[in-house]
Amino acid sequence: MKKTKKINKIIGNIITYTILIIVALTMLIPFIWMAATSLMDKMEVFSYPPKFIPDKPLWSNYKNALTLVPFGRYFLNSAIMVAVVVPLQLLVCSLAAYSLARIKFPGRNVVFWMFLSTMMIPGIVTLIPSFLIVRTLGWIDTYWALTVPMFFSVWGTFLLRQFFLTLPVNLEDAARIDGASEFRIFWKIILPLSKPALATLGIFSFMGTWQSFMWPLLVTREDKMRTVEVGVASFKTMYETNWPYQMAAAVVVMIPVIIVFLVAQKYFVKGIALTGMKE
């Protein structure tokens, strides 16, 4: 009986891992095609059947793609956006989440549900009003326009609030007895215990900022203020798309995202696992 259960377990594991490998390969195919296309010439891209290995890899596509447009400037702009937006978004969202999770005030739940209902509003609906505000402030073609509207995230606040609810209240009560202020409790107790959730939000914030396209395209006019995603799209014109150059630029742009995810993967998985649990 035990031997039969063991065999069934092994067969089940084999089937499970086989399915997972197939799904993983399916997810990897677009990235493999992107990397292969970045090494082809213009005509080879349209060959049939499609090729995943170019006849003669053209590594010069990367050099040409990064020099044809000022990608160095694009990377600098995106790096500045990330360096400003990510820490400030973590700070703003964590402060809002702390007030909604740990501070009791009349109508707190009503405020939270009204706040949460804004997640159902599509971002495209607020795009034009946000642009009009930025234009009125004279922020077009400035880093203010690229960063300030991204300082707050409804989803990020919700994520942190759910995590803060899992932390024991006894620590705060002990701190209040010792005379600690609310901000000191938040800064010295809550934040150090929330590293997994903060890392999770930090990854999503980095990815959202680094890969943002529509907003930087809308609020920038001069080429020197463009970001990497806008730079990748610049290889597509009204009449043609230079696929090898565009894919080469896309591969380079994707590298920082992969590095950040691999470095913070442990905190990312832990934060997702714990968020939503409540004592």
N, C-alpha and C positions, 0 to 999 in steps of 0.2 A: 504493500500500500504506500509506504513511504517512498519506495523507489519510483512508483508511478507518479506521485506528486512531484518528486524531484525532476523527473523527465518532463512533465507538463510545465513545470516552472522554467526549465531551460528552454523548451520550445517557445514558451510565451516571451521570454527575454529575447530570443533570436528574432521572433516576429516583430517585437517592439522596436529593437534596435535597427532592424532592416527598414521599417517604416520611417524611423527618425532619420536614417542616413539618406533615404530617397527624398524626404522632405528637405533636408539640409542641402542636398545637391541641387534640388529644384530652386532653392533660394539663391544658391551660388551662381547658377547659370548666367543671370544678367550681369553679375560682376565679372565673371570670366569673359563674357562677350565684350564688355566694356574695355577690359584690359587688352584683349586681343585686337579690338578695333583701333585702339590707340597706337598700335604698331603697324597698321596697314596703310596703304596709299588710298587715294580717293576711289579708284575704280575697284580695288580689291574688296572694299566694304560691301559692294553690291553683287558680289559673286554668288552664284547659286550652284550647288547647295552652299549654305553659309559656312564660313571657315572659322574655326576657333584657334587655329594656329596659322599665322601669316607665313607666306612663302619666304619673305625676306623681312625680318623685323626692322622697322624704321624707328630707331631710338631718337633720331633727330626730330621726330614729331613733338616730343616733350620740350625740347629746346625751342623749337619754332613757336609752339603754342604759348609758352611762357614769355616769349620776347615779342611776339606779334602785337600783343596788347600789354599795357603796363601791369602785369600780374603782381609784381613786387608791391606796387601801391595798393592793389586790391587786397593782398594779404595783410598789409599793414592796417588798412581800414577795418577789415574783419577782425583782426587781432585786437584792435582798440575797442571795437564793439563788445567782443567777448570779455575783455579785461574789465570793462566798466559794467556791463549789463549783468553778468553772472553773479558777482559778489553783492551788488546792490539789489538784484532780484531776490537773492537768498535772504538778505536782511529785511527787506520790505515784506516779503511773504511770511517770513518767520514771525515778525512782529504782529502782523495781522492774524496769523494762525494762533499765536499765543493768546491774544485778546479774545478770540472766539472759542478757544478751548479751555483756558484756565481762569479767566477773569469772569466772575458772575456779575451781570448787570441786567436791568430790566429789558426784556425784549431781545435777549441775545440770540435765542433760537430763531426768532422772526428775522432778525438781521442776517443770520447765517443762511437761512433758506432763500431770502431775497438775493443775497450775494451769490448763492449757488445757482440760482435760476439764470443768472447772466451767462452761464456756460452754454446755455441752449441757443444763445444768439450767435449766428455765424460771424466769423471775423470779417468777412467781406462787407457786412452791413455797417460796421464801424470804421471801415477803411477811409471813406470819403470824409466823414466828420473829423476823424483824426488828422487827415491831411489838411483840412481847412484850418484847424486849430494851429497846426505846425506852421502853415503859411502865414497866418495872422501874426504869429510870434516872430516871424522873420527867420525861421530856422532852416529853410530850404538850403540844401548843400552845406549843412553843418553836422558836426558830430552830435549836437543836441537832438536833432531829428532822428538820427540813427539809433540813439541809445535811450533817451528819456521815456518814450512810449513803451519800452520793453521792461521798465523797472518793476512792473507788477504783473502777476499771473494769477488768475482765478484758480486754475487747476493746481498751481504750485501751493497756493494758500490752503486749498482743500487737502492736498496730500500731507502737508505738514500738520494741519489741524488734527487729522485722523491719527497721525503718529503721536502727537503731543498727548492725545487722550489715553494712550497706552502707558504713559509714565506715571509712577506712583505719586499720589498727592502728599504723602508723608514728608517727602523731601522739601516741598514748598512750605508746609506747615512748620517744620523745624527751622527753616530759614527765616520765616516771618517772626517766629518767637525770638530769634537772635537779632531781630531788627533790620533784616534785609529788605530793601525796596523791591517793587515789582520788577523794575528793570534789572536789578542785580540778580534776582532769582532767574530771570530770563537768560541773562548773559552768562552767569556762572554755573547754573544747574541745568536748565532746559537744553540750551544749545550744545554743551559737551555730551549730553546723553543722546542727542539727535543726529549724530554724525551719519548713520546709514541713510536716514531720510534726506538730510541735507545733500549728501553725495548723489542720491538719486535725482533730486531736483536739479542739482548742479549739472549732471550729465544732460538731462533734458533741456535745461536752459542753454547749455553750450551748443547742443545740436540745433535747437531752434534758432539761436542767434547766428551761428556760423552758416546755417543753411537757409536763412531768410532771403527771400528773393523779391517778392512783390513790394514790400515796404521800402527797402533801399532803392528799388527801381523808381518808386513813386516820388521819393523825397530828395533824390539827387539828380542834378542836371549835368554837372561837370564830370569829366572822366576821372579826375583825381579823387573823387568822393565815392566811386563805385566800390562794391564789395565783390568777393570771389564768385558768388553765385551769379551775379550780374555779368561778371567777366566770362564765365563759362557760357552763358547764353549769347554773348556777343559774337560767337562764331556762327550763329545762325542769322542769315540775312533774309530779305524778302525773296531772293531768287535761288539761293542754295544754302546748304549747311555743310561746313567742313567737319565731317564726322570724326576723322582721326584726330584733329586738333582739339575738338570739343571733348572727346573721350579722354585724351591725354590730360587736359586741364581738369576734367572731372575726377580722374584717378588721383591727381595731386591734391585736389581739394578734399577728397575723402580721407586721406591719410591722417590728418589731425583728429578727425572724429573717431577713427578706429583706435588710435593710440589712447585717447581719453577714455573710451569705453573699456579697453583692456586694462588700463591702470586702475580704474574705479569699479571694475566689474563686481568685486566682492561686496562692496558697499551697496551697489545697485541692486543686486539680488536680495541682499538682506533687507534693504529698505522696502522693496516691493513686497517681500514676504510679511513684514511686520506691520506695514501700513494697513489700517482698517481693522486691526485687532484691538479690542477694548477689554479692559479688565472688568 
